[in-house]
């Protein structure tokens, strides 16, 4: 049976992508706090929603990248 090896370069790229998405969603949360003039404890209390949105945006980014590389593979052939 052949071993499946995940390279560190790939893991590092995925960690950076998910951290960038997390930071972007947190910045949107801060902007919404400023826009609606709500309490700053919303940053802490809405972390579950932020993690949920981050997860979905990450899955969407995976889907978009798979479609992109699939189309690129078909065009190259």
mmJSON file of the N, C-alpha and C atoms, coordinates in Angstrom:
{"data_MODEL":{"atom_site":{
"group_PDB":["ATOM","ATOM","ATOM","ATOM","ATOM","ATOM","ATOM","ATOM","ATOM","ATOM","ATOM","ATOM","ATOM","ATOM","ATOM","ATOM","ATOM","ATOM","ATOM","ATOM","ATOM","ATOM","ATOM","ATOM","ATOM","ATOM","ATOM","ATOM","ATOM","ATOM","ATOM","ATOM","ATOM","ATOM","ATOM","ATOM","ATOM","ATOM","ATOM","ATOM","ATOM","ATOM","ATOM","ATOM","ATOM","ATOM","ATOM","ATOM","ATOM","ATOM","ATOM","ATOM","ATOM","ATOM","ATOM","ATOM","ATOM","ATOM","ATOM","ATOM","ATOM","ATOM","ATOM","ATOM","ATOM","ATOM","ATOM","ATOM","ATOM","ATOM","ATOM","ATOM","ATOM","ATOM","ATOM","ATOM","ATOM","ATOM","ATOM","ATOM","ATOM","ATOM","ATOM","ATOM","ATOM","ATOM","ATOM","ATOM","ATOM","ATOM","ATOM","ATOM","ATOM","ATOM","ATOM","ATOM","ATOM","ATOM","ATOM","ATOM","ATOM","ATOM","ATOM","ATOM","ATOM","ATOM","ATOM","ATOM","ATOM","ATOM","ATOM","ATOM","ATOM","ATOM","ATOM","ATOM","ATOM","ATOM","ATOM","ATOM","ATOM","ATOM","ATOM","ATOM","ATOM","ATOM","ATOM","ATOM","ATOM","ATOM","ATOM","ATOM","ATOM","ATOM","ATOM","ATOM","ATOM","ATOM","ATOM","ATOM","ATOM","ATOM","ATOM","ATOM","ATOM","ATOM","ATOM","ATOM","ATOM","ATOM","ATOM","ATOM","ATOM","ATOM","ATOM","ATOM","ATOM","ATOM","ATOM","ATOM","ATOM","ATOM","ATOM","ATOM","ATOM","ATOM","ATOM","ATOM","ATOM","ATOM","ATOM","ATOM","ATOM","ATOM","ATOM","ATOM","ATOM","ATOM","ATOM","ATOM","ATOM","ATOM","ATOM","ATOM","ATOM","ATOM","ATOM","ATOM","ATOM","ATOM","ATOM","ATOM","ATOM","ATOM","ATOM","ATOM","ATOM","ATOM","ATOM","ATOM","ATOM","ATOM","ATOM","ATOM","ATOM","ATOM","ATOM","ATOM","ATOM","ATOM","ATOM","ATOM","ATOM","ATOM","ATOM","ATOM","ATOM","ATOM","ATOM","ATOM","ATOM","ATOM","ATOM","ATOM","ATOM","ATOM","ATOM","ATOM","ATOM","ATOM","ATOM"],
"id":[1,2,3,4,5,6,7,8,9,10,11,12,13,14,15,16,17,18,19,20,21,22,23,24,25,26,27,28,29,30,31,32,33,34,35,36,37,38,39,40,41,42,43,44,45,46,47,48,49,50,51,52,53,54,55,56,57,58,59,60,61,62,63,64,65,66,67,68,69,70,71,72,73,74,75,76,77,78,79,80,81,82,83,84,85,86,87,88,89,90,91,92,93,94,95,96,97,98,99,100,101,102,103,104,105,106,107,108,109,110,111,112,113,114,115,116,117,118,119,120,121,122,123,124,125,126,127,128,129,130,131,132,133,134,135,136,137,138,139,140,141,142,143,144,145,146,147,148,149,150,151,152,153,154,155,156,157,158,159,160,161,162,163,164,165,166,167,168,169,170,171,172,173,174,175,176,177,178,179,180,181,182,183,184,185,186,187,188,189,190,191,192,193,194,195,196,197,198,199,200,201,202,203,204,205,206,207,208,209,210,211,212,213,214,215,216,217,218,219,220,221,222,223,224,225,226,227,228,229,230,231],
"type_symbol":["N","C","C","N","C","C","N","C","C","N","C","C","N","C","C","N","C","C","N","C","C","N","C","C","N","C","C","N","C","C","N","C","C","N","C","C","N","C","C","N","C","C","N","C","C","N","C","C","N","C","C","N","C","C","N","C","C","N","C","C","N","C","C","N","C","C","N","C","C","N","C","C","N","C","C","N","C","C","N","C","C","N","C","C","N","C","C","N","C","C","N","C","C","N","C","C","N","C","C","N","C","C","N","C","C","N","C","C","N","C","C","N","C","C","N","C","C","N","C","C","N","C","C","N","C","C","N","C","C","N","C","C","N","C","C","N","C","C","N","C","C","N","C","C","N","C","C","N","C","C","N","C","C","N","C","C","N","C","C","N","C","C","N","C","C","N","C","C","N","C","C","N","C","C","N","C","C","N","C","C","N","C","C","N","C","C","N","C","C","N","C","C","N","C","C","N","C","C","N","C","C","N","C","C","N","C","C","N","C","C","N","C","C","N","C","C","N","C","C","N","C","C","N","C","C","N","C","C","N","C","C"],
"label_atom_id":["N","CA","C","N","CA","C","N","CA","C","N","CA","C","N","CA","C","N","CA","C","N","CA","C","N","CA","C","N","CA","C","N","CA","C","N","CA","C","N","CA","C","N","CA","C","N","CA","C","N","CA","C","N","CA","C","N","CA","C","N","CA","C","N","CA","C","N","CA","C","N","CA","C","N","CA","C","N","CA","C","N","CA","C","N","CA","C","N","CA","C","N","CA","C","N","CA","C","N","CA","C","N","CA","C","N","CA","C","N","CA","C","N","CA","C","N","CA","C","N","CA","C","N","CA","C","N","CA","C","N","CA","C","N","CA","C","N","CA","C","N","CA","C","N","CA","C","N","CA","C","N","CA","C","N","CA","C","N","CA","C","N","CA","C","N","CA","C","N","CA","C","N","CA","C","N","CA","C","N","CA","C","N","CA","C","N","CA","C","N","CA","C","N","CA","C","N","CA","C","N","CA","C","N","CA","C","N","CA","C","N","CA","C","N","CA","C","N","CA","C","N","CA","C","N","CA","C","N","CA","C","N","CA","C","N","CA","C","N","CA","C","N","CA","C","N","CA","C","N","CA","C","N","CA","C","N","CA","C","N","CA","C","N","CA","C","N","CA","C"],
"label_alt_id":[null,null,null,null,null,null,null,null,null,null,null,null,null,null,null,null,null,null,null,null,null,null,null,null,null,null,null,null,null,null,null,null,null,null,null,null,null,null,null,null,null,null,null,null,null,null,null,null,null,null,null,null,null,null,null,null,null,null,null,null,null,null,null,null,null,null,null,null,null,null,null,null,null,null,null,null,null,null,null,null,null,null,null,null,null,null,null,null,null,null,null,null,null,null,null,null,null,null,null,null,null,null,null,null,null,null,null,null,null,null,null,null,null,null,null,null,null,null,null,null,null,null,null,null,null,null,null,null,null,null,null,null,null,null,null,null,null,null,null,null,null,null,null,null,null,null,null,null,null,null,null,null,null,null,null,null,null,null,null,null,null,null,null,null,null,null,null,null,null,null,null,null,null,null,null,null,null,null,null,null,null,null,null,null,null,null,null,null,null,null,null,null,null,null,null,null,null,null,null,null,null,null,null,null,null,null,null,null,null,null,null,null,null,null,null,null,null,null,null,null,null,null,null,null,null,null,null,null,null,null,null],
"label_comp_id":["UNK","UNK","UNK","UNK","UNK","UNK","UNK","UNK","UNK","UNK","UNK","UNK","UNK","UNK","UNK","UNK","UNK","UNK","UNK","UNK","UNK","UNK","UNK","UNK","UNK","UNK","UNK","UNK","UNK","UNK","UNK","UNK","UNK","UNK","UNK","UNK","UNK","UNK","UNK","UNK","UNK","UNK","UNK","UNK","UNK","UNK","UNK","UNK","UNK","UNK","UNK","UNK","UNK","UNK","UNK","UNK","UNK","UNK","UNK","UNK","UNK","UNK","UNK","UNK","UNK","UNK","UNK","UNK","UNK","UNK","UNK","UNK","UNK","UNK","UNK","UNK","UNK","UNK","UNK","UNK","UNK","UNK","UNK","UNK","UNK","UNK","UNK","UNK","UNK","UNK","UNK","UNK","UNK","UNK","UNK","UNK","UNK","UNK","UNK","UNK","UNK","UNK","UNK","UNK","UNK","UNK","UNK","UNK","UNK","UNK","UNK","UNK","UNK","UNK","UNK","UNK","UNK","UNK","UNK","UNK","UNK","UNK","UNK","UNK","UNK","UNK","UNK","UNK","UNK","UNK","UNK","UNK","UNK","UNK","UNK","UNK","UNK","UNK","UNK","UNK","UNK","UNK","UNK","UNK","UNK","UNK","UNK","UNK","UNK","UNK","UNK","UNK","UNK","UNK","UNK","UNK","UNK","UNK","UNK","UNK","UNK","UNK","UNK","UNK","UNK","UNK","UNK","UNK","UNK","UNK","UNK","UNK","UNK","UNK","UNK","UNK","UNK","UNK","UNK","UNK","UNK","UNK","UNK","UNK","UNK","UNK","UNK","UNK","UNK","UNK","UNK","UNK","UNK","UNK","UNK","UNK","UNK","UNK","UNK","UNK","UNK","UNK","UNK","UNK","UNK","UNK","UNK","UNK","UNK","UNK","UNK","UNK","UNK","UNK","UNK","UNK","UNK","UNK","UNK","UNK","UNK","UNK","UNK","UNK","UNK","UNK","UNK","UNK","UNK","UNK","UNK"],
"label_asym_id":["A","A","A","A","A","A","A","A","A","A","A","A","A","A","A","A","A","A","A","A","A","A","A","A","A","A","A","A","A","A","A","A","A","A","A","A","A","A","A","A","A","A","A","A","A","A","A","A","A","A","A","A","A","A","A","A","A","A","A","A","A","A","A","A","A","A","A","A","A","A","A","A","A","A","A","A","A","A","A","A","A","A","A","A","A","A","A","A","A","A","A","A","A","A","A","A","A","A","A","A","A","A","A","A","A","A","A","A","A","A","A","A","A","A","A","A","A","A","A","A","A","A","A","A","A","A","A","A","A","A","A","A","A","A","A","A","A","A","A","A","A","A","A","A","A","A","A","A","A","A","A","A","A","A","A","A","A","A","A","A","A","A","A","A","A","A","A","A","A","A","A","A","A","A","A","A","A","A","A","A","A","A","A","A","A","A","A","A","A","A","A","A","A","A","A","A","A","A","A","A","A","A","A","A","A","A","A","A","A","A","A","A","A","A","A","A","A","A","A","A","A","A","A","A","A","A","A","A","A","A","A"],
"label_entity_id":["1","1","1","1","1","1","1","1","1","1","1","1","1","1","1","1","1","1","1","1","1","1","1","1","1","1","1","1","1","1","1","1","1","1","1","1","1","1","1","1","1","1","1","1","1","1","1","1","1","1","1","1","1","1","1","1","1","1","1","1","1","1","1","1","1","1","1","1","1","1","1","1","1","1","1","1","1","1","1","1","1","1","1","1","1","1","1","1","1","1","1","1","1","1","1","1","1","1","1","1","1","1","1","1","1","1","1","1","1","1","1","1","1","1","1","1","1","1","1","1","1","1","1","1","1","1","1","1","1","1","1","1","1","1","1","1","1","1","1","1","1","1","1","1","1","1","1","1","1","1","1","1","1","1","1","1","1","1","1","1","1","1","1","1","1","1","1","1","1","1","1","1","1","1","1","1","1","1","1","1","1","1","1","1","1","1","1","1","1","1","1","1","1","1","1","1","1","1","1","1","1","1","1","1","1","1","1","1","1","1","1","1","1","1","1","1","1","1","1","1","1","1","1","1","1","1","1","1","1","1","1"],
"label_seq_id":[1,1,1,2,2,2,3,3,3,4,4,4,5,5,5,6,6,6,7,7,7,8,8,8,9,9,9,10,10,10,11,11,11,12,12,12,13,13,13,14,14,14,15,15,15,16,16,16,17,17,17,18,18,18,19,19,19,20,20,20,21,21,21,22,22,22,23,23,23,24,24,24,25,25,25,26,26,26,27,27,27,28,28,28,29,29,29,30,30,30,31,31,31,32,32,32,33,33,33,34,34,34,35,35,35,36,36,36,37,37,37,38,38,38,39,39,39,40,40,40,41,41,41,42,42,42,43,43,43,44,44,44,45,45,45,46,46,46,47,47,47,48,48,48,49,49,49,50,50,50,51,51,51,52,52,52,53,53,53,54,54,54,55,55,55,56,56,56,57,57,57,58,58,58,59,59,59,60,60,60,61,61,61,62,62,62,63,63,63,64,64,64,65,65,65,66,66,66,67,67,67,68,68,68,69,69,69,70,70,70,71,71,71,72,72,72,73,73,73,74,74,74,75,75,75,76,76,76,77,77,77],
"pdbx_PDB_ins_code":[null,null,null,null,null,null,null,null,null,null,null,null,null,null,null,null,null,null,null,null,null,null,null,null,null,null,null,null,null,null,null,null,null,null,null,null,null,null,null,null,null,null,null,null,null,null,null,null,null,null,null,null,null,null,null,null,null,null,null,null,null,null,null,null,null,null,null,null,null,null,null,null,null,null,null,null,null,null,null,null,null,null,null,null,null,null,null,null,null,null,null,null,null,null,null,null,null,null,null,null,null,null,null,null,null,null,null,null,null,null,null,null,null,null,null,null,null,null,null,null,null,null,null,null,null,null,null,null,null,null,null,null,null,null,null,null,null,null,null,null,null,null,null,null,null,null,null,null,null,null,null,null,null,null,null,null,null,null,null,null,null,null,null,null,null,null,null,null,null,null,null,null,null,null,null,null,null,null,null,null,null,null,null,null,null,null,null,null,null,null,null,null,null,null,null,null,null,null,null,null,null,null,null,null,null,null,null,null,null,null,null,null,null,null,null,null,null,null,null,null,null,null,null,null,null,null,null,null,null,null,null],
"Cartn_x":[0.846,0.0,0.9,0.532,1.337,0.95,1.953,1.695,1.31,0.427,0.007,0.723,1.564,2.375,1.855,1.577,1.162,2.383,2.736,3.942,3.675,4.709,4.599,4.218,4.685,4.366,2.854,2.196,0.746,0.014,0.468,-0.161,-0.018,1.171,1.418,0.523,0.353,-0.505,-1.958,-2.441,-3.819,-4.027,-3.06,-3.156,-3.203,-2.382,-2.379,-3.719,-4.277,-5.574,-6.659,-6.732,-7.797,-7.605,-6.358,-6.121,-6.515,-6.24,-6.649,-8.168,-8.86,-10.323,-10.834,-10.231,-10.634,-10.435,-9.3,-9.03,-10.013,-10.32,-11.264,-12.652,-13.1,-14.423,-14.44,-13.348,-13.272,-13.292,-12.619,-12.655,-14.069,-14.775,-16.175,-17.021,-16.727,-17.443,-17.176,-15.924,-15.578,-16.274,-16.291,-16.981,-18.474,-19.069,-20.499,-20.752,-19.83,-19.967,-19.911,-18.995,-18.895,-20.105,-20.568,-21.679,-22.988,-23.225,-24.483,-24.364,-23.18,-22.946,-23.38,-22.924,-23.264,-22.108,-22.305,-21.316,-20.105,-18.931,-17.696,-17.567,-18.417,-18.349,-18.905,-19.447,-19.882,-18.711,-17.511,-16.336,-16.146,-16.352,-16.181,-17.413,-18.583,-19.797,-20.163,-19.646,-19.999,-18.91,-17.957,-16.875,-17.374,-18.428,-18.967,-19.49,-20.182,-20.66,-19.496,-18.484,-17.314,-16.606,-16.474,-15.858,-16.699,-18.009,-18.911,-18.789,-18.789,-18.653,-17.277,-16.237,-14.89,-14.831,-15.458,-15.476,-16.161,-17.304,-18.021,-17.267,-16.656,-15.867,-14.653,-14.073,-12.942,-13.384,-14.54,-15.051,-15.393,-15.922,-16.213,-14.914,-13.871,-12.587,-11.993,-12.161,-11.695,-12.438,-13.747,-14.549,-14.129,-13.936,-13.531,-12.16,-11.23,-9.901,-9.953,-10.801,-10.944,-11.516,-12.517,-13.091,-12.05,-11.303,-10.282,-9.216,-8.677,-7.636,-8.188,-9.454,-10.071,-10.216,-10.676,-10.81,-9.437,-8.46,-7.11,-6.515,-6.822,-6.334,-6.965,-8.27,-8.968,-8.456,-8.208,-7.718,-6.303,-5.448,-4.084,-4.06,-5.009,-5.059,-5.591],
"Cartn_y":[-1.17,0.0,1.244,2.21,3.414,4.435,5.067,6.095,7.4,8.123,9.44,10.476,11.298,12.269,13.676,14.406,15.803,16.667,17.479,18.302,19.514,19.947,21.082,22.355,22.501,23.689,23.811,22.698,22.696,23.013,22.417,22.659,24.123,24.688,26.089,27.024,26.721,27.546,27.505,26.324,26.203,26.909,26.847,27.549,29.054,29.548,30.987,31.407,30.586,30.921,30.996,30.001,30.001,31.128,31.479,32.606,33.934,34.084,35.311,35.444,34.342,34.372,34.741,34.157,34.45,35.931,36.483,37.901,38.777,38.423,39.215,39.203,38.05,37.973,38.763,38.722,39.523,41.016,41.432,42.844,43.263,42.369,42.672,42.808,41.995,42.099,43.449,43.878,45.187,46.307,46.205,47.221,47.255,46.098,46.08,46.647,46.432,47.024,48.545,49.042,50.49,51.056,50.35,50.853,50.891,49.861,49.784,50.295,50.774,51.376,50.449,49.193,48.226,48.078,47.226,47.026,46.253,46.572,45.927,44.5,44.087,42.69,41.751,42.305,41.501,40.784,41.318,40.662,39.289,39.204,37.941,37.052,37.635,36.826,36.284,36.867,36.389,35.526,35.05,34.234,32.917,32.352,31.122,31.355,32.479,32.823,33.101,33.748,34.067,32.781,31.827,30.55,29.798,29.844,29.192,29.815,31.138,31.834,31.568,31.547,31.243,29.847,28.889,27.523,27.452,28.093,28.05,28.773,29.895,30.593,29.774,29.033,28.17,27.043,26.429,25.374,25.923,27.122,27.749,28.009,28.448,28.687,27.378,26.284,24.986,24.608,24.781,24.454,25.295,26.585,27.471,27.07,26.74,26.319,24.999,24.059,22.791,23.004,23.861,24.161,24.831,25.782,26.49,25.535,24.689,23.769,22.69,22.31,21.36,21.928,23.16,23.816,24.007,24.402,24.583,23.268,22.182,20.87,20.461,20.707,20.346,21.19,22.454,23.332,22.922,22.535,22.119,20.86,19.962,18.718,19.036],
"Cartn_z":[0.0,0.0,0.0,-0.807,-0.936,0.142,0.729,1.746,1.081,1.733,1.265,2.124,1.494,2.22,1.921,2.995,2.861,3.134,2.172,2.303,3.19,3.896,4.812,4.066,2.845,2.049,1.842,1.574,1.376,2.68,3.772,5.08,5.465,5.249,5.59,4.776,3.477,2.622,3.093,3.469,3.935,5.273,6.159,7.448,7.212,6.305,6.0,5.411,4.522,3.915,4.975,5.847,6.853,7.871,8.198,9.109,8.471,7.178,6.481,6.438,6.226,6.23,7.619,8.658,10.033,10.374,9.974,10.231,9.47,8.221,7.425,8.046,8.534,9.16,10.467,11.219,12.444,12.134,11.07,10.674,10.259,9.575,9.241,10.505,11.502,12.769,13.433,13.419,14.001,13.23,11.901,11.1,11.397,11.608,11.931,13.324,14.256,15.59,15.494,14.67,14.497,13.761,12.747,11.941,12.731,13.54,14.277,15.707,16.066,17.375,18.516,18.462,19.502,20.481,21.459,22.508,21.981,22.539,22.09,22.599,23.536,23.966,22.894,21.83,20.683,20.028,20.164,19.595,20.237,21.529,22.234,22.081,22.204,22.204,20.828,19.777,18.443,17.812,18.602,18.045,17.455,18.004,17.443,16.028,15.831,14.492,13.548,14.057,13.241,12.809,13.713,13.351,12.328,12.475,11.53,10.139,10.071,8.784,8.18,9.017,8.544,7.933,8.599,8.089,6.728,6.586,5.312,4.204,4.519,3.505,3.092,4.026,3.694,2.763,3.055,2.18,0.798,0.744,-0.553,-1.309,-0.592,-1.264,-1.786,-1.059,-1.543,-2.818,-2.822,-3.996,-5.203,-4.997,-6.091,-6.622,-5.732,-6.187,-6.94,-6.493,-7.21,-8.607,-8.719,-10.03,-10.913,-10.374,-11.14,-11.669,-10.781,-11.217,-12.146,-11.962,-12.881,-14.277,-14.367,-15.669,-16.299,-15.511,-16.023,-16.52,-15.825,-16.251,-17.582,-17.728,-18.961,-20.129,-19.902,-20.97,-21.388,-20.433,-20.767,-21.627,-21.366,-22.143,-23.47],
"occupancy":[1.0,1.0,1.0,1.0,1.0,1.0,1.0,1.0,1.0,1.0,1.0,1.0,1.0,1.0,1.0,1.0,1.0,1.0,1.0,1.0,1.0,1.0,1.0,1.0,1.0,1.0,1.0,1.0,1.0,1.0,1.0,1.0,1.0,1.0,1.0,1.0,1.0,1.0,1.0,1.0,1.0,1.0,1.0,1.0,1.0,1.0,1.0,1.0,1.0,1.0,1.0,1.0,1.0,1.0,1.0,1.0,1.0,1.0,1.0,1.0,1.0,1.0,1.0,1.0,1.0,1.0,1.0,1.0,1.0,1.0,1.0,1.0,1.0,1.0,1.0,1.0,1.0,1.0,1.0,1.0,1.0,1.0,1.0,1.0,1.0,1.0,1.0,1.0,1.0,1.0,1.0,1.0,1.0,1.0,1.0,1.0,1.0,1.0,1.0,1.0,1.0,1.0,1.0,1.0,1.0,1.0,1.0,1.0,1.0,1.0,1.0,1.0,1.0,1.0,1.0,1.0,1.0,1.0,1.0,1.0,1.0,1.0,1.0,1.0,1.0,1.0,1.0,1.0,1.0,1.0,1.0,1.0,1.0,1.0,1.0,1.0,1.0,1.0,1.0,1.0,1.0,1.0,1.0,1.0,1.0,1.0,1.0,1.0,1.0,1.0,1.0,1.0,1.0,1.0,1.0,1.0,1.0,1.0,1.0,1.0,1.0,1.0,1.0,1.0,1.0,1.0,1.0,1.0,1.0,1.0,1.0,1.0,1.0,1.0,1.0,1.0,1.0,1.0,1.0,1.0,1.0,1.0,1.0,1.0,1.0,1.0,1.0,1.0,1.0,1.0,1.0,1.0,1.0,1.0,1.0,1.0,1.0,1.0,1.0,1.0,1.0,1.0,1.0,1.0,1.0,1.0,1.0,1.0,1.0,1.0,1.0,1.0,1.0,1.0,1.0,1.0,1.0,1.0,1.0,1.0,1.0,1.0,1.0,1.0,1.0,1.0,1.0,1.0,1.0,1.0,1.0],
"B_iso_or_equiv":[0.0,0.0,0.0,0.0,0.0,0.0,0.0,0.0,0.0,0.0,0.0,0.0,0.0,0.0,0.0,0.0,0.0,0.0,0.0,0.0,0.0,0.0,0.0,0.0,0.0,0.0,0.0,0.0,0.0,0.0,0.0,0.0,0.0,0.0,0.0,0.0,0.0,0.0,0.0,0.0,0.0,0.0,0.0,0.0,0.0,0.0,0.0,0.0,0.0,0.0,0.0,0.0,0.0,0.0,0.0,0.0,0.0,0.0,0.0,0.0,0.0,0.0,0.0,0.0,0.0,0.0,0.0,0.0,0.0,0.0,0.0,0.0,0.0,0.0,0.0,0.0,0.0,0.0,0.0,0.0,0.0,0.0,0.0,0.0,0.0,0.0,0.0,0.0,0.0,0.0,0.0,0.0,0.0,0.0,0.0,0.0,0.0,0.0,0.0,0.0,0.0,0.0,0.0,0.0,0.0,0.0,0.0,0.0,0.0,0.0,0.0,0.0,0.0,0.0,0.0,0.0,0.0,0.0,0.0,0.0,0.0,0.0,0.0,0.0,0.0,0.0,0.0,0.0,0.0,0.0,0.0,0.0,0.0,0.0,0.0,0.0,0.0,0.0,0.0,0.0,0.0,0.0,0.0,0.0,0.0,0.0,0.0,0.0,0.0,0.0,0.0,0.0,0.0,0.0,0.0,0.0,0.0,0.0,0.0,0.0,0.0,0.0,0.0,0.0,0.0,0.0,0.0,0.0,0.0,0.0,0.0,0.0,0.0,0.0,0.0,0.0,0.0,0.0,0.0,0.0,0.0,0.0,0.0,0.0,0.0,0.0,0.0,0.0,0.0,0.0,0.0,0.0,0.0,0.0,0.0,0.0,0.0,0.0,0.0,0.0,0.0,0.0,0.0,0.0,0.0,0.0,0.0,0.0,0.0,0.0,0.0,0.0,0.0,0.0,0.0,0.0,0.0,0.0,0.0,0.0,0.0,0.0,0.0,0.0,0.0,0.0,0.0,0.0,0.0,0.0,0.0],
"pdbx_formal_charge":[null,null,null,null,null,null,null,null,null,null,null,null,null,null,null,null,null,null,null,null,null,null,null,null,null,null,null,null,null,null,null,null,null,null,null,null,null,null,null,null,null,null,null,null,null,null,null,null,null,null,null,null,null,null,null,null,null,null,null,null,null,null,null,null,null,null,null,null,null,null,null,null,null,null,null,null,null,null,null,null,null,null,null,null,null,null,null,null,null,null,null,null,null,null,null,null,null,null,null,null,null,null,null,null,null,null,null,null,null,null,null,null,null,null,null,null,null,null,null,null,null,null,null,null,null,null,null,null,null,null,null,null,null,null,null,null,null,null,null,null,null,null,null,null,null,null,null,null,null,null,null,null,null,null,null,null,null,null,null,null,null,null,null,null,null,null,null,null,null,null,null,null,null,null,null,null,null,null,null,null,null,null,null,null,null,null,null,null,null,null,null,null,null,null,null,null,null,null,null,null,null,null,null,null,null,null,null,null,null,null,null,null,null,null,null,null,null,null,null,null,null,null,null,null,null,null,null,null,null,null,null],
"auth_seq_id":[1,1,1,2,2,2,3,3,3,4,4,4,5,5,5,6,6,6,7,7,7,8,8,8,9,9,9,10,10,10,11,11,11,12,12,12,13,13,13,14,14,14,15,15,15,16,16,16,17,17,17,18,18,18,19,19,19,20,20,20,21,21,21,22,22,22,23,23,23,24,24,24,25,25,25,26,26,26,27,27,27,28,28,28,29,29,29,30,30,30,31,31,31,32,32,32,33,33,33,34,34,34,35,35,35,36,36,36,37,37,37,38,38,38,39,39,39,40,40,40,41,41,41,42,42,42,43,43,43,44,44,44,45,45,45,46,46,46,47,47,47,48,48,48,49,49,49,50,50,50,51,51,51,52,52,52,53,53,53,54,54,54,55,55,55,56,56,56,57,57,57,58,58,58,59,59,59,60,60,60,61,61,61,62,62,62,63,63,63,64,64,64,65,65,65,66,66,66,67,67,67,68,68,68,69,69,69,70,70,70,71,71,71,72,72,72,73,73,73,74,74,74,75,75,75,76,76,76,77,77,77],
"auth_comp_id":["UNK","UNK","UNK","UNK","UNK","UNK","UNK","UNK","UNK","UNK","UNK","UNK","UNK","UNK","UNK","UNK","UNK","UNK","UNK","UNK","UNK","UNK","UNK","UNK","UNK","UNK","UNK","UNK","UNK","UNK","UNK","UNK","UNK","UNK","UNK","UNK","UNK","UNK","UNK","UNK","UNK","UNK","UNK","UNK","UNK","UNK","UNK","UNK","UNK","UNK","UNK","UNK","UNK","UNK","UNK","UNK","UNK","UNK","UNK","UNK","UNK","UNK","UNK","UNK","UNK","UNK","UNK","UNK","UNK","UNK","UNK","UNK","UNK","UNK","UNK","UNK","UNK","UNK","UNK","UNK","UNK","UNK","UNK","UNK","UNK","UNK","UNK","UNK","UNK","UNK","UNK","UNK","UNK","UNK","UNK","UNK","UNK","UNK","UNK","UNK","UNK","UNK","UNK","UNK","UNK","UNK","UNK","UNK","UNK","UNK","UNK","UNK","UNK","UNK","UNK","UNK","UNK","UNK","UNK","UNK","UNK","UNK","UNK","UNK","UNK","UNK","UNK","UNK","UNK","UNK","UNK","UNK","UNK","UNK","UNK","UNK","UNK","UNK","UNK","UNK","UNK","UNK","UNK","UNK","UNK","UNK","UNK","UNK","UNK","UNK","UNK","UNK","UNK","UNK","UNK","UNK","UNK","UNK","UNK","UNK","UNK","UNK","UNK","UNK","UNK","UNK","UNK","UNK","UNK","UNK","UNK","UNK","UNK","UNK","UNK","UNK","UNK","UNK","UNK","UNK","UNK","UNK","UNK","UNK","UNK","UNK","UNK","UNK","UNK","UNK","UNK","UNK","UNK","UNK","UNK","UNK","UNK","UNK","UNK","UNK","UNK","UNK","UNK","UNK","UNK","UNK","UNK","UNK","UNK","UNK","UNK","UNK","UNK","UNK","UNK","UNK","UNK","UNK","UNK","UNK","UNK","UNK","UNK","UNK","UNK","UNK","UNK","UNK","UNK","UNK","UNK"],
"auth_asym_id":["A","A","A","A","A","A","A","A","A","A","A","A","A","A","A","A","A","A","A","A","A","A","A","A","A","A","A","A","A","A","A","A","A","A","A","A","A","A","A","A","A","A","A","A","A","A","A","A","A","A","A","A","A","A","A","A","A","A","A","A","A","A","A","A","A","A","A","A","A","A","A","A","A","A","A","A","A","A","A","A","A","A","A","A","A","A","A","A","A","A","A","A","A","A","A","A","A","A","A","A","A","A","A","A","A","A","A","A","A","A","A","A","A","A","A","A","A","A","A","A","A","A","A","A","A","A","A","A","A","A","A","A","A","A","A","A","A","A","A","A","A","A","A","A","A","A","A","A","A","A","A","A","A","A","A","A","A","A","A","A","A","A","A","A","A","A","A","A","A","A","A","A","A","A","A","A","A","A","A","A","A","A","A","A","A","A","A","A","A","A","A","A","A","A","A","A","A","A","A","A","A","A","A","A","A","A","A","A","A","A","A","A","A","A","A","A","A","A","A","A","A","A","A","A","A","A","A","A","A","A","A"],
"auth_atom_id":["N","CA","C","N","CA","C","N","CA","C","N","CA","C","N","CA","C","N","CA","C","N","CA","C","N","CA","C","N","CA","C","N","CA","C","N","CA","C","N","CA","C","N","CA","C","N","CA","C","N","CA","C","N","CA","C","N","CA","C","N","CA","C","N","CA","C","N","CA","C","N","CA","C","N","CA","C","N","CA","C","N","CA","C","N","CA","C","N","CA","C","N","CA","C","N","CA","C","N","CA","C","N","CA","C","N","CA","C","N","CA","C","N","CA","C","N","CA","C","N","CA","C","N","CA","C","N","CA","C","N","CA","C","N","CA","C","N","CA","C","N","CA","C","N","CA","C","N","CA","C","N","CA","C","N","CA","C","N","CA","C","N","CA","C","N","CA","C","N","CA","C","N","CA","C","N","CA","C","N","CA","C","N","CA","C","N","CA","C","N","CA","C","N","CA","C","N","CA","C","N","CA","C","N","CA","C","N","CA","C","N","CA","C","N","CA","C","N","CA","C","N","CA","C","N","CA","C","N","CA","C","N","CA","C","N","CA","C","N","CA","C","N","CA","C","N","CA","C","N","CA","C","N","CA","C","N","CA","C","N","CA","C","N","CA","C","N","CA","C"],
"pdbx_PDB_model_num":[1,1,1,1,1,1,1,1,1,1,1,1,1,1,1,1,1,1,1,1,1,1,1,1,1,1,1,1,1,1,1,1,1,1,1,1,1,1,1,1,1,1,1,1,1,1,1,1,1,1,1,1,1,1,1,1,1,1,1,1,1,1,1,1,1,1,1,1,1,1,1,1,1,1,1,1,1,1,1,1,1,1,1,1,1,1,1,1,1,1,1,1,1,1,1,1,1,1,1,1,1,1,1,1,1,1,1,1,1,1,1,1,1,1,1,1,1,1,1,1,1,1,1,1,1,1,1,1,1,1,1,1,1,1,1,1,1,1,1,1,1,1,1,1,1,1,1,1,1,1,1,1,1,1,1,1,1,1,1,1,1,1,1,1,1,1,1,1,1,1,1,1,1,1,1,1,1,1,1,1,1,1,1,1,1,1,1,1,1,1,1,1,1,1,1,1,1,1,1,1,1,1,1,1,1,1,1,1,1,1,1,1,1,1,1,1,1,1,1,1,1,1,1,1,1,1,1,1,1,1,1]
}}}
